[in-house]
């Protein structure tokens, strides 16, 4: 083998190594940070990034804990339990609406509606990799989630590519009613606004989760623990022997593109009039 050929092979292998390291670095940077949510004290503060405190990552909880928190979140998402002032829910601050915001929102809705049309048949969603979130728990809306889409949402925003499709039970199986976009919990309000205007829609984040001690998980007092429990602070959770997580999942916003007014399109729940 000639010296020139050997040099070319060495250079090629070095290039592949550098490329692999670059991809690995990008993936690490994209992983959602476990930070407490922004406190919306005023509109002026609404663009401040979340603090850098790091409490309770997913590794702090076993699979039973994770499943319990998912079930609690589903019940919290049930109609009637959303409250902008809830101690377990953080909402983005409402901004002053502009004509540009309205046009941006309408563009998102139009692109989303065109992109999700093929999923009116829920079998198509399943075939494309969407998975039903907790299908055996009765829910007013079922989230068919694409974890691939959710990963991509951390990098770029593509309106026809939601993280989840929202269905409600029907005589034929499931009826498509909307979709959900997500962002990592570390995202700032400015980043959320750049995707779906905060003057039109309110993004929400599930917060202040206190899980019971592992030994008490099966017989826990869920009036105190979970996303509907009375405990909503680190100190109170520590005093009860629980495990505190300042936020779970990530930022979410629901969109119902088959409605005909922006207030219903970007409502927290689908209006079933």
BELCOR-V222678 format. One record per backbone hydrogen bond with DSSP energy under -1.0 kcal/mol. NH is the residue of the N-H (numbers start at 1). CO is the residue of the C=O. E is the energy in kcal/mol with one decimal. If there is no record, write none. Layout:
NH:CO:E, NH:CO:E
This chain:
6:2:-2.2, 7:3:-2.3, 8:4:-2.0, 9:5:-2.2, 10:6:-2.3, 11:7:-2.4, 12:8:-2.2, 13:9:-2.5, 14:10:-2.3, 15:11:-2.2, 16:12:-2.1, 17:13:-2.0, 18:14:-2.4, 19:15:-2.3, 20:16:-2.3, 21:17:-2.3, 22:18:-2.1, 23:19:-2.3, 24:20:-2.4, 25:21:-2.2, 26:22:-2.2, 27:23:-2.3, 28:24:-2.1, 29:25:-2.1, 30:26:-1.4, 35:33:-1.3, 41:39:-1.6, 48:45:-2.1, 60:57:-2.1, 61:58:-1.8, 66:62:-2.2, 67:63:-2.5, 68:64:-2.2, 69:65:-2.6, 70:66:-2.2, 71:67:-2.3, 72:68:-2.3, 73:69:-2.2, 74:70:-2.2, 75:71:-2.2, 76:72:-2.0, 77:73:-1.6, 78:75:-1.0, 81:78:-2.1, 86:83:-2.3, 89:86:-1.3, 90:205:-2.7, 92:203:-2.0, 102:98:-1.9, 103:99:-2.1, 104:100:-2.4, 105:101:-2.7, 106:102:-2.4, 107:103:-2.0, 108:104:-2.1, 109:105:-2.4, 110:106:-2.4, 111:107:-2.4, 112:108:-2.6, 113:109:-2.8, 114:110:-1.9, 115:111:-2.1, 116:112:-2.2, 119:116:-1.8, 120:117:-1.6, 124:121:-1.8, 126:122:-2.1, 127:123:-2.4, 128:124:-1.3, 129:126:-1.4, 130:125:-2.5, 131:145:-2.5, 133:143:-2.9, 137:134:-1.5, 142:167:-3.8, 144:165:-3.0, 145:131:-3.0, 146:163:-3.1, 150:146:-2.3, 151:147:-1.9, 152:148:-2.3, 153:149:-2.2, 154:151:-1.1, 155:152:-1.8, 156:152:-2.5, 161:158:-2.9, 163:180:-1.4, 164:180:-2.0, 165:144:-2.5, 166:178:-2.9, 167:142:-2.3, 168:175:-2.1, 170:173:-1.6, 173:170:-1.5, 175:168:-3.0, 177:166:-3.0, 178:166:-1.7, 179:255:-2.6, 180:164:-2.7, 181:253:-2.2, 183:251:-1.8, 187:184:-2.1, 192:188:-2.0, 193:189:-2.8, 194:190:-1.5, 195:192:-1.3, 196:192:-2.4, 200:197:-1.4, 201:197:-2.4, 204:252:-2.6, 205:90:-2.2, 207:88:-1.6, 208:246:-1.9, 209:245:-2.7, 211:243:-2.8, 216:213:-1.7, 217:214:-1.2, 222:220:-1.1, 224:221:-1.9, 225:221:-2.0, 226:210:-2.2, 229:226:-1.1, 230:223:-1.9, 231:224:-2.1, 237:233:-2.1, 238:234:-2.7, 239:235:-2.3, 240:236:-1.3, 241:238:-1.2, 242:237:-2.7, 243:211:-2.5, 245:209:-3.0, 248:206:-2.2, 251:183:-1.8, 252:204:-2.1, 253:181:-1.7, 255:179:-2.7, 256:265:-3.2, 259:256:-1.9, 265:261:-2.5, 266:262:-2.3, 267:264:-1.2
